[in-house]
Amino acid sequence: MSGEETAGKPSWLTENENDGTFSVSVGDKETIALVFTRYIEGLGVAAIATELDKSRRSTWEGERQWLPSQVRSLLTDRRLLGEEASYPAAVDPALFDSVQEKLAGNLAKGAGFDQISKRVSSCLAPRHLP
């Protein structure tokens, strides 16, 4: 996979030493596409991290274990769109937008679950009788 992140450059980018331009390797593009596609297909970030580990895909830092936080960070990284002048696009904008909508929907559902969980907990809490 690509090298370390330095000076704000995403670690999934490779810098061409001759002219200073950036590129995304084929392997990194495949990993990025897999992460986005699997999330749209319904896998959560932990399951995607496990799948990346099982397929022996290294992280951008060369580690063998992907963390769910790395997957979530990738899913929300707008730099993948190539909006910054010197960064190439690494993901289709429509796919990126679909993932953002799904993430927002999952967060909203999670907030609802938290409220239900609090109510159930309050019902199960020991009460002092008069």
N, C-alpha and C positions, 0 to 999 in steps of 0.2 A: 504494500500500500504506500501511499505518499508519505512524505516526511513530516517532521514536527511542525506545529503551528508557531510561526515566528512573526513578530511585529504586526500582529493582527491578521495575518494571512491565514485563511482556513487551512487546516492540515490536510484536507482532501485535495488541495491544489499542489501542483508541481511547478516550480519556477524554472523557466528556460534560462540557463546561465548566460547564453550568448546574447539574448536580446531583452531579458527581463520580463517576457510575457509569461502568462500562466496557462496551464492546461490541466485537464482532468484525465487521468489515465483510463484506459478501457476498463480495467478491473475495478477501479473506484466508481466509474459510472454504473457498472453492473451492480455493485453493492448498493449504491444510492437508489437505483431503480428498484431493486429487490426490497429495500426497506420501505419505500413509498408504496409499492404495489401490495406488499403483504399487509401493510396497515389498512389500506383501502379494502382489502379482502376480509378484514375483520380481526387480524391478529393484533394483540396488544404489544406494547413496547418490550415487556419481559419475554414474551414468546418469540418476538423477532430477534432479540438478543440471543436467545437460546438457539434459534435456527442459524444465526450467523456463526455462533460457536461450533455447532455441529457440522456446518459446511466448511469449517476451517478457514473462514475469512478473517484476516487480521484486522484489528482496528487501524486507524490512520497512524497511530503511534507504534504500530508493529506488535501490539499485545494480542494474545490469543483469546482473551475473554472480553466480550462486549458487555457493557452494563446497560440496563434499561435507560439510565439517564443519558447515555451517549446516543441511543436510538432516538429518544425524545428530542434531544438537542439538534440532531440532524433533521428531524421532521419539521422543526420550526426555524431552521436557518435560512433566512431570506437571501443570503449570499449565494445560495444554490441557483437562484434565478438569473444570476449574471447582471444584476441591476447596477452593481458597482462597475465603473468603466473598465477596469483592468481584469475583472474576473469573468471567465466564460460561464455560460449557463450549464448547469449539470442536471437539471430536472425540468420537465415540461411545466410551464406555468399553470395549465389547467389541472394537472395532477397535484401540484403544490397547493393550489387553492382548495381542491377537494379534500386534501388531508387537513388543511387548516379548519375547514368547516366541520369535519368529523371530530377533530380534536376539541373544538369549541363545544360541540354537541355532547361529547363524552364528559367534558368538565361540568356542563350544566346538569347532566344526569348524576354525576358524582356529588354535586352539591345537594341534589334532592335526596340522595341516599344518606348523606350526612345528617340531614334534618330528620329523616325517618329513624336513623340509628340513635340520635339523641332522644327522640320521643320514646323509643323502646327502652332505652337505658333508664330514662326517668321513671317509667312504669315499673321496672324491675328493681329500682333502688329500694333498700330497706326503709320502712317508714316507722316513725315513732308513734305509738298509739297513746292517746290521752289517758 
